[in-house]
Amino acid sequence: MELIYSEREIQEVAKKIITSIPNKTVAFYAPMGAGKTTLITAIIKELGSVDKVSSPTFGLVNEYADQEGGLLAYHFDFYRLKDEIEALDMGIEDYFDTTSWVFMEWPEKIPSFLPTNTTDIKIEILDTDKRKIIF
């Protein structure tokens, strides 16, 4: 599927992604500033999280809860990894063994560890306001 959208349409795009992708493990491929975190924030909000969503750049992973306090999603940002071994050291394989949503920014940093059931979402910058996603 391919969608072109602006930031004011992002919640509708989040709804389409949730209802269209085949599984809950999602890898976001895009250049810096394309809106990966913004889109993941919209998806997590659409899923009903009660938590404030932010980029996990420094901690590598954030956890988000649903309204009952249960684990809803993991949000990874692998940008700062120097090599794949760092992901292994943090126990990445354990995070993938879950029934919760898993959202990953910069998954190209851990190609050997990506689960086979990962849905890839590619974001292209069309101009200052428009983005194109392909999934």
C-alpha positions in Angstrom: 0.0 0.0 0.0 1.1 3.5 -0.7 -0.2 6.7 1.0 0.7 10.4 0.6 -0.2 12.5 3.6 0.5 15.7 5.5 1.0 15.9 9.3 -2.6 17.0 9.9 -3.7 13.7 8.3 -1.4 11.5 10.4 -4.1 10.0 12.7 -6.0 8.7 9.6 -2.8 7.2 8.3 -2.1 5.6 11.7 -5.6 4.0 11.6 -4.9 2.7 8.0 -1.6 1.2 9.1 -3.1 -0.5 12.1 -5.9 -2.1 10.1 -3.7 -3.0 7.1 -0.5 -4.5 8.3 -0.3 -8.3 8.8 1.5 -8.3 12.2 2.6 -6.2 15.1 6.3 -6.0 14.5 7.0 -2.9 12.3 10.3 -1.5 11.0 10.4 2.1 9.8 12.9 3.0 7.1 13.3 6.7 6.4 15.9 9.5 6.4 16.5 11.7 9.4 13.6 14.2 9.8 11.1 12.2 7.8 8.7 11.8 10.6 9.3 8.3 11.9 8.7 9.2 15.6 5.7 11.4 14.6 4.1 8.5 12.8 4.9 6.0 15.6 3.4 8.5 18.1 0.2 8.7 16.1 0.0 4.9 15.9 0.6 4.4 19.6 -2.0 7.0 20.4 -4.5 5.3 18.0 -3.9 2.0 19.8 -5.0 3.6 23.0 -1.8 4.2 25.0 -2.2 6.5 28.0 1.6 7.3 28.0 3.3 10.3 26.5 5.2 9.1 23.5 8.8 10.3 22.8 11.8 9.1 20.9 13.8 6.5 22.7 17.1 7.7 21.1 19.1 7.8 24.3 17.5 4.8 26.1 17.1 2.8 22.9 13.7 1.5 24.0 10.5 3.0 25.5 7.6 0.9 26.7 4.0 2.1 26.5 1.0 0.9 28.4 -2.7 0.5 27.5 -5.5 2.0 29.6 -5.5 -1.0 32.0 -1.7 -0.7 32.6 -0.8 -3.7 30.4 2.1 -3.6 28.0 0.9 -2.2 24.7 4.1 -1.5 22.7 7.9 -1.3 22.6 9.4 1.6 20.6 13.0 1.2 19.6 15.4 3.8 18.1 18.6 2.0 17.0 20.3 5.1 15.5 23.0 5.4 18.2 24.1 1.7 17.9 27.6 1.3 16.8 27.1 -2.4 15.8 24.5 -5.2 16.1 26.2 -6.7 19.1 24.9 -3.8 21.2 21.3 -4.8 20.4 22.1 -8.4 21.3 23.7 -7.2 24.6 20.4 -5.3 25.5 18.4 -8.5 25.0 16.8 -7.6 21.7 15.6 -11.1 21.0 13.6 -11.2 24.2 11.7 -8.0 23.1 10.8 -9.7 19.9 9.3 -12.6 21.7 6.1 -10.8 22.6 2.5 -10.4 21.7 2.8 -6.6 22.1 3.4 -4.1 19.3 7.1 -3.5 18.4 8.0 -0.3 16.5 11.6 0.1 15.3 13.4 3.2 14.0 16.6 2.7 12.1 16.2 -1.1 11.8 18.9 -1.2 9.2 21.3 -1.1 12.2 20.3 -4.6 13.2 19.6 -6.5 10.0 20.7 -9.9 11.4 18.2 -9.7 14.3 15.0 -8.6 12.5 12.2 -11.1 12.9 11.0 -12.7 9.7 7.4 -11.5 10.5 8.5 -7.8 10.4 6.4 -5.4 8.3 8.5 -2.7 6.6 7.3 0.8 6.3 9.3 3.2 4.1 8.8 6.9 4.5 9.8 9.4 1.7 10.0 13.1 2.1 8.1 14.7 -0.8 8.3 18.3 0.5 8.2 20.2 3.8 4.7 19.1 4.5 4.1 15.9 2.5 5.3 12.4 3.0 4.8 9.2 1.1 4.7 5.8 2.9 4.9 2.4 1.4 4.1 -0.8 3.3 
